[in-house]
Amino acid sequence: MKSIQLTLFMFLSISVTYAQLPPKNPFLIDSPFSAVHNGSYRQGNSSLPGLNSNDEITVSFASTPRNKVSPWLLYSESYPDESHTIWGSTSTHIFKAISTETEFKVISKYRINYNPMINDLSWSLLLLENHQVLTYDDNKLYLFGEKDNTDPRSEIILIKTIELPKNISTVSKLCRLYDGTIAFASSKGLIGILDSNDFSIKTIYQIPLERKEKAYHNDYAADENGNIFISTTKKMLCVQWNGTTITPKWEVLMDFGGNRFQGIGTTPTLLGSGTHDKLVCVVDSKKPARMLTFWRDNIPIDWKGIKGENKRVAAITDLPGAMVPNKINTAVENSPTAYGYEIVCAQYNGFLGQSCKNKKGVYKLKWYEKNNTMKIVWHRYDINLNNVITYSIASNMIYGSGREADCNYYYYALDWETGKTVKKFNLGDNKKYDDPGNANIIGPDRSIIFNSKKGLIRLRPR
């Protein structure tokens, strides 16, 4: 795995500008898909090749504990035999699965939450070295491991429980920062930093919130300078961890649309690095939805701003036809996938199940440094990708699934440059294939795995 990644990194470093590759976070584990959105920049891309136009596939299903599966699946670091396991969580359990040529199943699980109506556990987990996993439930952190961390089939064990202060309720959104510390969020607008050795709290910062303002639903992004980018229901903001404390850097009040349940929509996605333009993007819930782009660092001296907007707003780009599907959802809930200054997002149809006549829309946008504009490169109104989209740099394709008018679920591979369908797989009409907004992870064998409310779905090339 390390040699493959090194070769790809060298190739990409030669063939593209530095701005297209976020700085490597040295504290993320070495794995095919190591963290939520596959990195602290939250770009959701992968250097591994995925399915291609010549593939025929085998579709496999693996049942998970209960029927509430989290949006996130992550690959472990490699074992001595060079294999990997896949970790995930439901509203009640953390679990581990294996995927080989002959097997695809959950091999171990550990129950945490005894109230299946509470959905706290089903959002985020952080993979650490030595096959350890950090997750949470309410105001507790749980550190898991394996009885034998050299054996992928080994049973999950609870290593440690860390109880946080009672004022920190509903912990969520774990993120490994570039200095190795671990950031978390909580439902009251608190951002905390944990020591990576004993998980003690180093500092806590309270996001200033207005009445009914929420800063909990979306994940957040972090860069190599300790900056953390957060979207609430009423503003976009940046705070900075300097190794000792968290201090506010900037905030922009905006009317994002949305609703009291979910607010703005997507997790912030970072574009640009090095000496190039540094941006942070989110999609709001106006009608139609808009891609909002902000200067995440210093605002260029020659930037005149957009009339009527805060000067930190770099672009506001309408997504034609992107509409809120119902009262409790946003138009583009699932975070985009990005590479360089190009970013792709899609219409969302909710987590309760896609209808046969759902709303369509996939959009690719690009930031042009020369004239400081964000423009739509292509868009499609004929398909829906209801998942957190994944882009393969090696294959130059976007992957995702949705339901069509014939009531079948289809899995798509789209060309990154044009948006045209490269390959389309008919999964059938069984609702177990309904992806309510989850990550699609690419494995070392080019398999793609995503989760539904019923279990894990694997598309493996034959």
N, C-alpha and C positions, 0 to 999 in steps of 0.2 A: 504493500500500500504506500509506504513512504517513498519508494523509488518511483512509483507511478505519479504520485503527486508532485515530486520534485521535477520530473521530466515535463509534466504539464505546466508547472509554474515557470520553468525556464523558457518553454515555447511561448507561453502567453506573455512573458515579460519582454521577449524580443519582438513579438508581433503586434502588441498594443501599447498605448501610452500608459504610463504609471497611474494616471488618474482612473484607469478602468479597474484597477485592482486595489481594494482596500488594504491597508497595512495588516499584515497577519497578526492576529492576537496570539501571542506565544503561550497563553495560559488555557486556551481551548484544547481539548484532547485531540489526538490525531485519529480521525475517523472519517468515514464517507459523508456523514451528516452529523456534525458534532454539537450543534446548538440550535435553539429556536431561530428560525429564519436563516439557519446555517452561518451565523456570525453576528458580531456585535453591531455591524453596519445594517443588519436586517435586510440584506439584499435578496435573500432567498435563491441564490444561484448555486450551481454545483460545477466543479471542474471535471466530474466524471461523465462519460458518455451514457446516454439513455437509449430508449427504443428508437429504431430507425425505419426507413421506408421499406426495407427488405424483410423485416421481422414478421414472423408468425409467433403468437404468444400462447402460453398456458396460463390460465387464470386460476388462482388458488385462493381459498378462504380459510382464515384461522379465527375461531371464536375467542372473544375476550371476556373478562369478568363483567357480568351485568351488561346493561345496554347503553351506558353513557360513556363514550370514548372521547378522549381529549383531542384537541387539534394537533397535538405534536407527537411525532415518533422520532426517535434519535438512534443513530448507530453508535455502538460502543467502539472503543479502541480495539485493536486486534488482540487476540489471544495467542499463546505460543504456536498454535496450529494455523495461524493467520486468518482464522475465521472471526466473525463479528456477531454480536447479538443486537436485537432491536428492543429498545425500552419505550414504554408508554405508560399512561395512567388513565384511569376512569374516575368517576365520581366516588368510587369506593376503594379502588385498588391501584397499586403500582404493579406492572407486569413486565416480563421479559420473554421475547420470542426468538426463535431461530429460523433462518431461511437458508436451505441448502438445495441441491439439485433434487433430492428425494424427500425432503421434509419442509413443512411450513406450519409452525404451530407455536402457541404459547406454552412455554415449558415451566414457568414458575410465576407465582403471583403472591402478593402480600396485601392483606386488607388493612386499611387505615381508618377510613371514615365509616362509622356505623349508621349514619343517616344518609341514605341514598338520595334524599331530596336536596341535600346540600351539594352544590357543584364545585366547591372550592378546589378540590384536588385536580380537577380535570382541565387545568390550563397549562402549567409549565413545570418542567423539571430540568435540572442542570446536571450534566454528566461530568464527573471528575476523574482524576487519575486513579489507576488501580481498580477500575471497574466499580467505582463508587458513584452513587446517585443521590443528589440532594433534591428534596421536594418539600411540600408543606401541607398543612391543613389548619385553617383558621389562624391561630397565633402560635403554632408549633412548626418547627422545622424537623424533618426526618432525614437522617443520613442512612442510606441503604448500601449494602455490598453483597458479596456472595460468600458462601461457605468456603469455596475454593476458587479464587479469582484467576486460576489458570485453566479452569474448566468451563466452557460456555454453557454447559448443561447444569451447572451447579445451582443450588437453591438460593433464592433471595433471602437475606437476613437483615434485620434491623440492627444497625451498629450503634446509633445514638439518636436520642430525641432532645431537641433544644427548645425550651419553652421561652418565648419572647414576652416582654412586658405586656400587660393586659390592654394597654392603650393601642397596641399594634394588633388590630384585628383584621382578619381575612388577608393574610400575607399572600403575595402573588408576584409574578413577573420576575423571576430570577435571571440575572445577567452577569456574566463574567466580564469584568472590566479589564482594561489593558495593563493594569498594574497587578493583576491577580486577585484583587478583592472581588467580592460578590455584592451586587446591588439587588435590592428588592423594593417592591412597592406594597402599599396596603390600601384598604378601601377608604381610609380617611384622608387620603392625599399625602401620606408620609412616604418619603424615600429614605431608605436606610442602606448603610454599607456594612458588610460582614467581613470579619477576618477570615481568610481562607483556610486557616489551620484549625482554629477551635470554634469558628462561627460566632464568636462574640460580636456584639454591635460596636462599631467604631464611631459612628455618628448617625444622627437622624435629622432629616430636614422636612419641615412642614410646608407643602405647597400652599400658598395663599389661595383660598377658595371662596368664591361668593356663595350665597345661599343657593342650594340645589345644584351647584356645579360639581361635576364628578371628574376624578382623575384616576380611574381604576380600571376601566374596561380594556383599554388598549395596552399593548406592550410598549416598550420604549427602545430607543437606539442609543448607542454609546460610541464615542470615537477615542482615538489614541491620546487625546489631550485631557481626558477625564470629563469631557462634556457629555451630559445625558439629556436627550431630547424627548419631551413629553407632550402629548396632546390631551387636553381636558375637553370637557363639553363646551368650553367657552374661549379657550385660548391655546396657542402654541407657545411653548417655553423651553428654555435651556437653563440647566443648572450645572455647576462644575464641581467635581470631586478633586481636591488638590492634595490628597494624601492625609489630610487632617480633618477637614470639614467640607461641607457642601455649601456653596454660595450661589445666589441667583445671578445669571448673566444677562438674559433678555426674555421678554415675553411680548406676544402680539395678541391682542384681543380681536376676535373675529366672530362673525355669525356663521357658524358651521352648518346650520340646519340641524337635521337629526332629531333625536327624541330623548326623553329622560332615561331611557334604558341604555342606549349605546352611544349617543352623542356623535362625535366626529366621524367615526368609521374605521380608518386603517391605522396600523402601527406606523410610526415615522420610519422612513427609508432614507438612508444617507447616500448621496451621490458625490463623487469627486474626492480627490485627496492630493497630497503633495502640494505643489505650487499652483494647482488648477483651482477653478471655482469650487467652493465647498457649499453644498446645498442639502436641505432636508425637505422631503416631500411627504404629504399626506393627501388623502382624498376625503372630501367632506360629504355632506348629505343634502346639499341643496338640490333643486330641481331645474336643470339636470345637475348631476354631481360634477364637482370640479377637482382637478388636480391642483393642489396648492403647493407652491415652491417657495422656500424661505432661504435667505442667506444664513448659513448656520454659524459662520465665523465673522470676520470683518466684512462690512459692507463696502464694496468697491467705491473709491472716491468719486469716480465719474458716473455712478449710478444715480439717475434722476428720480427713480421711484415710479410707482403706478398711482395715477391720480386718485385721491380719496382713500388710499391705503397706507398702512404703516410702511416706512421706507425699507424695512427688513423683508417685506413681501417681494420676492423676485419675479413671480409669475402666477397668474390665475388662468387656468386653461379648462374650458368647458369640455365635458365628455358627452357628446351628443347622444341623447336617448337613454342615458344612465338614470334610472328612476328608482325611488324607494319601493320595494315590492309589496310591503305591508306595514302596518302601524308599529311593529316592534323591531324592524330591521332597517339597516341602512343600504343605500344603493350599491356601494362598493365596500363591504365589510372586510373582505379578505385582503391582506396587505399585498402590495405589488411585488413583482420580482424585477431585479434591476441588474444592469451591467454597464459600467462606464457611465455615460450620461443618458442611457436609454432605459426606459422603465415601462413595464406592462402591467395593466390592471384589468379587472373584469367585473361585469355586472354580477350581483349576488342575489340569490333567491331564498335565503333563509336556512335555518338549521332544523326546521320542523319537517322537511321533506320537499323535494322539488316536484312541482306539478308537471304534467305533460306539455302544458302550454306556459312555460316559464319565460321570464324576460331574458333577452339576449344582449350580448355586447362584450367585446374584447377590444382593448385599446392599447396601442403602443405610442409613447411620446418620447421626445428627445430634446435635451437641453443643448442649445447652440451657444458656445462660449463667445464667439465673435460678436454677436449682437444681443446677447443676454435674453434669449427667448426660449420658451418651452412650447413645442409644437407637436401636434398629432402627426405621426409618421404613417400609420395605417389604423383602420378600425374595421371590425366585422360586426354585423347585426344578426348573423344567422346561427351562431352557436353561443352556448353558455359554458363557462368554466367556473363551477361553483366552489372550487377549492382554493387553497393558498397556492398560487401558481409557482411552478419551479422551472427555471431556465437552466439547460445544460450548455455550458460554454463549449465543451468538446463536440457536442452534436449540433450546436447552434439551433436548438429547438426548445419550444415551450411545451410543457405537459400539463394536462388537466382533464377533468371529466364533467359531463353534464347530461341532462335528459332532453330528448327531442320529442316532437309531436307524436311519434309512433309509440311513445311511452317506454322506449328502450333507453338504457344508459349507454353512453359512448365515451370512449377514452380517446383523446386527441393528442397528436404531436403536430405542432404548428411551426412553420419556418419563422425564425426570429426576425429576419430581414423584411419579409413580405406579409406575414400572417397567414399565408396559404396553408391548407391542410396537407401535411406530408403523409400522415397515416391516421386512420380512423378505425378503432376496434369496437365492435358491438359487444357489450357486456351482458346484454339481456335486460329483461324488465323486472327482475327481482329487486326489491327495495333494499336488500343488503348491499347493493352497489351505490346507494345514494350517499354521496359525499356532502356532508352538511357544512363544509368549510374547513377542511383539514389540510395539513402539509402532505405533500407527495415527495417521498425521499428516494433518491437514486442510489442503488447499491453497487458494489464492485463488480457484479456480474451483469450489470445493465438492467437488472430488475427494478421496477418501480412499485413501491408499497405505499398505500394510503389506508386510512381507516374510515369506517362508517359507524353508525350507532350499534351495529351488530358484531363488528369484528374487523380484522385486517384483510385487505384485498391485495394480492400480489399479481402483477403482470410480468411474467418471466419470458424472455425470448427463447425460442426452442433451439 
